[in-house]
Structures are given as C-alpha cells and as structure tokens.
C-alpha cells in the first residue's frame, strides 16, 4: 500500500468559506453596499442550521 492510501484528508475551504471570503472581498472593495450582518451571513446561517438540526434531532430522540 502506498503512503497516500492510508491517509484521510479533508482538503479545500468549502462552499460556505469561499462564499464568505467572496462577500468580505466584495464589501471591502466597495462592490456591494450590504451591512456587515449580511456580509457575515454565511457564518451565522451555518451556525443557526447546525443548532436547528441539533434541536430537531433531540426532539426526535426524545419522542421515541
């Protein structure tokens, strides 16, 4: 077996990270005139989605 076959890696920044960087660059360059709350939306929306999924999972497990 080769050295690379045993290694599991997660490469790349991901869609949300790329979108976040794009929004920040566009805001700093003056291309978009959004508030910083919307520029940072990919971060807080991702966190909100994870929290929502945890709550739904908890409610499903509680009712079984």
Buried (B, 14 or more C-beta within 10 A) or exposed (E): EEEEEEEEEEEEEEEEEEBBEEBBEBBEEEEEEEEEEEBBBBBEEBEEEEEEEEEEEEEEEEEE
